[in-house]
Amino acid sequence: MAQIRMLVVGDDAGLNALIQAALRFEGRETGWHILSAADGEEAMRIVHEKQPSLIILDLRLPKMNGLDVCRHVTGQFGIPVIMTSAERETDTRSKCLEAGARDYIAKPFRVGELVNRVKTILKENTL
């Protein structure tokens, strides 16, 4: 079985650490490998080098916004993306899904809900 690599992308270090810890705990038996990036350019570099199995991607990022990152990684690599955002605009979810995101979750969210969505996407990709 191929190793599952996930990339968590966001400029909120505390939230990133919380998400990473939850994913590491959930994947402790199967050996999920969790990568992290603080901006869009770093995320793109990691995607090209490591080609993660799934990306959790914040919409608002320094250097390159989440929509542009999402379009690139879903279009070129077919990597599933879960977008997150604190934006309250009614069309934010639609914009993320139109950019290629597989799922969207509004902030604030329960980390357990995010982990469940991750597991669902990983399960769908192995069927």
N, C-alpha and C positions, 0 to 999 in steps of 0.2 A: 504494500500500500504506500502511495506517495506521501511524503511529509506535507502536512498542512501548514502553510505559511500565511499569516495574516498581517496586514499593514494597517496601523491605526494612525490617521493623519489629522492633526489639529494643533492649534497654537495655544491651547489651554493645557499647560503641563500637568496640572492636578487631575483634570478629567482624563487626559491620556493615560496617566499612571493608573487611575482607577479602572479604566476599560482594560488596559493591559493585564492588570492583576486578575480581574474577573475571567478574562479569556485564558490566561495561564492556568488558573485554578480549574476551569471547566475542561481544558484540554490536557490536564496533567497525566491522564492515563493513556491518551492517544498521542501525546507529544506535540501538541500544537506549538509552532514556533511563532512568536509575536515580534513584529518589527514596528518601529515608530518613526514618524517624521513630523516636523513642526511647521513645514510650509510646503507649498505646491511644488517648488523646484526639487526639494529634497525627496518628496514623494515620487516624482517622475524618475529621478535617478535610481531609487530603490526598486521601482517597478521594472525598469530596464535591466537592472543587475540581478534581481532575485525572483521576478515574476511571481508575486504572491498569489495564493489561491482565492483570496477575498480581501477587499479593502473597506475599512470603515473611514469615511471621508467627511470632514466638516466642509460646509459650504464656503464660509468666509476664511480665507487663508492669506498669509503674506506671500508675496512674490508671484503667485499664480493661483487664481481662484479655483474652488472645488469643482465648479461646472466644467471648466476647461480640462482639469485633470480627469474628471469622470468621462468626458467625451473621448479623450485620448485613450485611456486604459480600456474602456469597454469596446471602442472601435478597433483599436490596433491589437489588443491582447485578449479581448473577450473575458476579462476578469470581472466577476460580480462585485458591485459596489453598493454599500449601504451608506446613504448620505444622511448627515445630521445637520441641524440648523436651529438657531434660536430666533430666526426671522419669523415675524408674525404676518407677513404678507400672505394673502390667500392663495396665490399662485406659486408659492415657493416649492411645494411638493410636486406640482406639475412640471415646473422647470427642471427639477432634479430628475424626475422620471423620463422626461423628454431628452435629457442629456445622456441617458443610458443607465441610470441607477436602477438596480433591481428592487431596492426598497428605500424608504425614507422614514426617519424618525425625528420628531420635533423635540428640541430641548425645552425644558429639562425632561429627562427620561429616566426610567429605572434601568439600571445596568443589567438586571436580570432579564428584562424584556429584550434588550439589545442582544444578549447572549442567546436567547431563544430564537431570535431572527437569524442570527449567524448560523446556528445549528440547522435551522430549516433550509437555508440556502445551500449549506454544505451537503446536506442530505439530498436535495434536489439535483445537485451537480454530480452526485455519485450514482444516481439511478440510471 
